[in-house]
Amino acid sequence: MRNARTAKPARHHLELPAPAALKKGAMRITPLGGLGEIGRNMTVFEHEGKLLIVDCGVLFPEEHQPGIDVILPDFSAIRSRLADVVGIVLTHGHEDHIGGVPYLLRERADIPIIASKLTLAFITAKLEEHRIKPQTRQVREGDRIDAGPFDLEFLAVSHSIPDGLAVAIRTAAGLVLHTGDFKMDQFPLDGRTTDLPGFARLGDEGVDLFLVDSTNADVPGFMIPEEDLAPAIDQVFRTAPRRIVVSSFASHVHRIQQILDAAERHGRKVGFVGRSMVRNMGIAADLGYLRIPDGLVVEMKALEKLPATDIVLICTGSQGEPMAALSRMANKDHVIDIGEGDTVLLASSLIPGNENAIYRIINAFTRWGANVVHKGNAKVHVSGHASAGELAYCYNILRPTAVLPVHGEWRHLTANAAIAMRTGIDEKQVFVVEDGVSIDLVAGSARISGRVAADHILVDGTTMGVATEAALTDRRVLAEEGTITVLAIMEHASGRLTEPLEFFSRGFVEEAGWEKTAAKTIEDALRSAAESTSRNREDVETLITRTLGRWLSRRHRRNPVITTIVVEE
Ligand SMILES: [Zn+2]
């Protein structure tokens, strides 16, 4: 009987050793990102001494990671083998699937990129900004190509960006299907549904391992179709008394198409705001993925001259990214001044981790008198990922032997595993693992084979992997506690202080006069230390920093970052 079974508690596999050299004829699958998090998706396939990469994305930092721009997958497991890489398959053009490519190509620029037309256009434009001209290989659904020893077949999938592909990978070891990101919208705007007949055909052939998107596995039932958002969007346009500002991902071509269609119906003109929005919509329109009626989209200068009732602005920043147009408008730090009677439409998802930033924006706009419409109060967003019901259909159509849930936090991976088991897949064949755990496929049979490094690589400005967790801890302490610099002038020969200690503080808050007591405490410590040890400059610096730190912590419950500079005379 197929009873509902609950998935076992998450298995960490923290103690696993590095995998042994891969046996002849076997295929190794190593996820380097996207398992245990939403973002920086990347999986490496190894067979006959060659590597194939599927996706190479970024993860966006959270509030506790100040100053970090993006987080990359850890390339250290493949760094010494970049010459063996036969290609990078990009399943679709979202940042969490393509954003890491420029950093990987910095290490080897001529790795061929294999992707659909729109995905290639997006990644090529991105690489141009990094001054990299990639080698590309365009594919479409139905294509079957060889990349080294990997036989690849591409299948159409529906998602929140056009031209998404799933990829079937055949080797002597077996058949693997990777969905990329997908959902099963039966009425997508472009009529391009997820290729369920293709899935069924692969199911008949026998899928040995199924890598499947988990993002919405804990959402019950089925997603509504994209086109069902039209009435709610229309309602916004019908009732908005002044300007309408729409925020969406710069890649959500279908959502933006719906906004353009509504603008046309209601006689408004549209302006695109933000570099990535302007660039991507230009590409999508040029390639025929976005239909822009003549004269609908106008330059910002022309738009500003129109009455407020005729204006629609489409901008980025739907996740509350501080530098994006939407955040700056909310902070009154943008030429577009949102106020009384304006309508702000957040036609986008709420990615876990971004909640605070988004609610801050909603509150700010509301305070300025704007009406904010979002997925919490109107049907203006539908997710791009298959929910539990759709996943169940998928498992029943494919009947895979083994399953590796990908793309999700632990709760999503575990929920996806539970659905797989409920459809009858053997519990031992459902691998809930995290980044770095490798699975070997030998003659169609999958098992865990080891673990490689899969750390978060932090990118700060243009430096990659230099910022560390320790640096982030310092930044958090600086933000909460401030900093104190102590300057001490010391006579080299005697080690005695020749001037009173000086304190310089930033962001450190304490009652006036604390420096006097602090100086006395430090001087006492120096005096008693002098009797027992000889001292050099570094020792004195350490002693001052420690003494001050201990005193502030005990007496004032403060832990600022302390820097001591000793100058010898
Ligand atoms: Zn996606």
Boltz pocket constraint, residues with backbone or C-beta under 6 A from the ligand:
constraints:
  - pocket:
      binder: B
      contacts: [[A, 92], [A, 94], [A, 97], [A, 159], [A, 181], [A, 384]]
      max_distance: 6.0
